[in-house]
Every structure is written in structure tokens, then in C-alpha cells.
Amino acid sequence: MRNRTLLLCLVILFVSSGKTIANEADRVVVLANANVSESIEIARHYIARRSIPEENLILLPFPAEETVSVRDYVDQIYNPLLTALKDKGWVQGARSHRPDFIGRFRMSIGMHRISYLVTTYGVPLRIKNDPELLEPRTSELAQILQVNRGSVDSELAVLAIPEPLPLVSMVKNPYYEKKVVSAEDAGGYIRVSRLDGPSFGAVKRLIDRTIEAERNGLRGRAYFDIGGPHKQGDEWFSEAVDLAQSVYFDTDIESSRRTIDHRDRLDAPAIYMGWYRHKADGPFGENDWAVPPGALGFHLHSFSATTVRSSGTAWVGPLVAQGYCMTIGNVFEPYLEFTHRPQLLLERLLSGGTFGEAAAYSYPVASWMGIALGDPLFRPFAVSFEEQLKAGSEDSLASYVALREINRLKKEEGLEAAVESARMSFLATPSLPLAYKLAVLYASDDQPEKAVEALKFIRFLQFFPKEDRILVKKIADLLDQNGESRLAFAVYEKLLAADGLPKKLKILLLTDGSKVAIGAGETMTSARWSSKAVQLKQPPEK
């Protein structure tokens, strides 16, 4: 009871003191590795872009490796950081006089005034298991909890929680599913986000593109990959689909057991959510894929963040390398119940929350395996949809704002209003996405001639960016379906003439193109394309 009273007194002290700061950026603490020059440079770049006070930067000499032992975590990260936070006044209260079983000097009573702790490129990522340092009574826990491995970030989140708190197991996250958290509940828990990635350049780009996206608002389409190994996970992603569609994002859903690949549309992926593949492959493994500034990429997998400093391993690193600015991952097996919830993450972002708020809102536990990678102050929907429409734009992403308005009108006012909006938007800023949307609407309204007319401009395009190839294929198919097989065939010829087509995409283009060729009267080409598709499908000779 005495400890609880003291804790409440500290809450009142923090709220009433002159140190209470209204600007959230002033309460962001940035942590960098003093042994890694790029870590310091990333931290200083972030501080400058977000107008975070210079004194909020903490430089400590950490190991340079991503994975550290329990002993190194305690001696070189936890204890030095707690000392630095206490010396700088970020954490207040009494610190224990004796270390706990694994050597941590915990807070016996403590409060903090940190909005977010941001770990940067070069700060260790995860703690490997050490059976020799399992705390007493660990054997009484469920088998899956008898580990002291975990995410450095998730362990730092509970740094200010009063003792005793074992490294094994986990604790409940007080922010989970709560948009308002009491000062008492928030007092010991620190929200942690990471600015990290496969290279210094990728992380710096993430910071800069985040700021760019916040000025314009997140723009693009939404893609969901449903069809994982557990029904519950599919339900989470289905709820996320409903959320994206409720705010009129143009949306594609892959619901089979395969991951979205080159056979699927993936232009302007502002939101990508999916599961359950062990590593990023297909278009997600290509660093030059065009991703909108500020994009959210979330692939749920038990080992999606075993490393973040590789563009070819797991998921988090490749997503950052590709240009995604917000992502979630797990450094070791978390078990499904103890992972971030994709639908809650998206819900909080769409309601105007920051990435830091959304990450905390969607994660049920702390002292476990998860990380949130991105700028915690980033508010992707700070610019409302209505403001985006009024602002207008002539860049390539303007079409995707128009698509949302077309979707809204179709749902709320009907097909005629949607067609007129699509027609006016296409005339103002002609683009492949708007042309296809307009043609689909005309076709659904039984106006095939107008559908074809909306797509005819494609005859003048000689080159298609790889992220637009499937959209172009859809346009060719729509032309063919509405009586314009010759033009559809010409589009397929251009698609198949591209160098370096991925095998699965080439097979798809050859197979479907051979059917279009028949309708265009190109029987010899049809036979040749069909034969090539069969040859590509054959397994390689041993």
C-alpha cells in the first residue's frame, strides 16, 4: 500500500511539475550506439527532422551485433541505459541497491516522462536464450514461457516497471486496445519504436519519406494476403480488410495459400498486410519496387525480424529496403496469441493515431518477441481524405486519392456518380489506374464501347514499369472481353517483350496471351506462346 501511494505521488509530481512538456517530440528519447558512427548519424538526422531537443539523445557504447547474450544485455544495455535515464531525469524514483538474479538494478518505485524511446540502427535487436540464467521458479511457468530470449525493444519497454520482474515470461501491455491509458498504468511502461534496417541509407530514407508522407497523407492502394495456417489469424486480416474498405481504399485480396507474387496486382502498395511466408520473396524481395512514401508493410510470421539488417532475409529488412516506412516483426517465436494484431494496428492509424500509438495499441504483451519499426511520431492520416481531395496533385499518386473518392461515390451515391467522378478524374490526370477503374465501371453499366474507349490510350505506351505489369494485363483482358482483341493482343506483345520477366509472370502472360491471340486471329502466335508456357512449366532436368 505504501508503494502504491508513493507511485501515485510521483504521478502527481510529474503532471504538476514544470518538466511536463506539451510537445510530444520534446519527450522522445533517442538511443544510439556510440560504437557505430552510422547509428549516431541516424539518431542526429531523426532528431533534426523531428525537432527533438539535442539533449534527448543518449549515446552509449553497445555491442555492434544484432544478437546479444543475456549478460551483455544486462551489463551493456539495461543497466547503463537505466542509469543514463535516471541521471537525465527521464526516470524518477528509487533504484534497487542490489542487483536481481540476472544482475539488473531495477527501479523499486519509479515513474518516467518519456513519450517514446527510439532505438536506432546499430542498437542490438534481440537477446539469445541462456538456460544458465533462468530465474528461480521458472519451471512453474508454461513450457513456452520458460525462456529468457526476447526483443531488446520489448524488454526496454518494461525498464521502469517496479521490481521484481523476471526476464522470463511476459507482462501485459497496459496500452493494448486502449486509446486512453491512466497515468498510473503508463507510469512504468515505456513505448519503444525502432529506426533500423539493412543499411544506413535505407533507414535515412525511411525517416525522410515518413516526413514527406505526413505532409501529403498516405496515398495508394491496400493489399491483403489471407490464407495462413490458423483461422484466427485469417479473421484478424479479414477485419483489417473491412477497415481499409470502410475508408474506400482500392483493395485487392489474395485468399489462397500462396503469397502475393508477380501474378498479382501490386501497384502503389500504401498498405500491405499478409501472412504466412518465412521470407520476403517475389516482388517483396525487389528493392527497386515502387512503394509510396509512408507505406505500411506488415507480414505476420514468427521469425519476421530475426534480423533487420539484411535485404534478403526474413521480412522486416526487405520491407524497409523496398521503401516501407512502418512495419512490425518478431525476433523469435512469439506464438500467435502474443503478436501484434494487424486489424488493431490499422484501426488506430486510420483513426488518426501515430505509428507509436498504433504499435502499442495492437500489441497485447511486453517483455517478449515483438518490435515496431518506424517513426513513432508518424501520423499517416494526419491529412484527411477530404483534405487530400481538396489539395489536388499532379503526381503519380494523385490517381489513388481519386480512386478512393470513386469508391466512396459508388457506395454512397451509386454507379452513375462514380462513373462521372472517374471520367472527370481521368480527363484531369490520365493514368492507368484511373483508366482501368473507369473502364470497369462502364463495363459493369453495360457500356462496352465506352469501356474500350477509356482504355485505347494504352496503344501509345511503349514501356510499363514492372509494378504496373499486372494492371496492364488486366487492361488487356478487359479490352479483349469487350471486343477489342487486336489492341489487347498488341498489349500482350509489349508485355512479353520486356526483359527479365519472372518465371511465374511469364507463364501467366503466355498462357492468357495465347487465348487473346486466338481472338485477334493470331493463331500461329497463340500456338507458339502456348508451347513456351508448357516448356516453362516443366521441371528442370536433373
Buried (B, 14 or more C-beta within 10 A) or exposed (E): EEEEEBBBEBBEEBEEEEEEEEEBBBBBBBBBBEBBEBBBBBBBBBBEBBEBBEEBBBBBEBBEEBBBBBBBBBBBBBBBBBBBBBEEEBBBBEBBEEEBEBBBBBBBBBBBBBBBBBBBBBBBBBBBBBEEBBBEEBEEBEEEBBBBBBBBBBBBBBBBBBBEBBBBBBBEBBBBEEEEBEBBEBBBBBBBBBBBBBBBEBBBBBBBBBBEBBEBBBBBBBBBBBBBEEEEBBEBBBBBBEBBBEBBBBBBBBEEEBBBBBBBBBBBBBBBBBBBBBBBBBBBBBBEBBBBBBBBBBBBBBBBBBBBBBBBBBBBBBBBBBBBBBBBBBBBEBEBEBBBBBBBBBBBBBEEBBBBBBBBBBBBBBBBBBBBBBBBBBBBBBBEBEEBBEEEBEEBBBBBBBBBBBBBBBEEEEEEBBBBBBBEBBEEBEBBBBBBBBBBBBBEBEBBEBBBBBBEEBBEEEEBBBBBBBBBBBBBBBBBBBBBBBBBBBBBBBBBEBEEBBEBBBBBBBBBBBBBBBBBEBEEBBEBBBEBBEEEEEEEEE
